[in-house]
Amino acid sequence: MQFITHNQDDLIRSSGTHLQGCITDTSYMTLVSIFGEPMKDGFDNYKSDAEWLVQFEDGTVATIYNWKNGKNYCGDEGTPTSQIREWMIGGYTGDAVDLVKTAIRNKTIGDALRKKEVA
C-alpha cells in the first residue's frame, strides 16, 4: 500500500474532509512510525494536539487527529500527546478509515514477523 503524507507533499487537499470514524488502542509512536511526524501547523491546534494528512495511491485522502482529549484543549487535565491512544479519522469517504486501518494492520503484522525472525 503506497501513500504520501504532508511530510512529502504540503499541497495535499483536505478542505471539506470530515469525521469518518476512529481508531482506538493505537499509540502516537505507532502513527509516527507509519506516517512520520505530525503536521507542525495548518490544523486546529486548539482542539487537537497532533494531525497527519495522508493521500493513498488511489487518491483517497485521510486526516488522523486527536480531538478534545489532549493538553491543547484540556490544559493540565489533558492527555499528553505521547499517551493518546484514540484518534479520529477524517476524509471525504469511509474509504479513508479502511485504508488507515490497513496501514496500521500492515505495520503491526510486519513488526510481528520481524520479531519472529529475530527470535
Secondary structure, DSSP 8 states (H G I E B T S, - for coil): --EEETTT-TT---TT-EEEEEE-S--HHHHHHHH-S--SSSS-TTT-S-EEEEEETTS-EEEEE--S-BHHHHGGGSB-GGG---EEEEESSTHHHHHHHHHHHHHHHHHHHHHHHH-
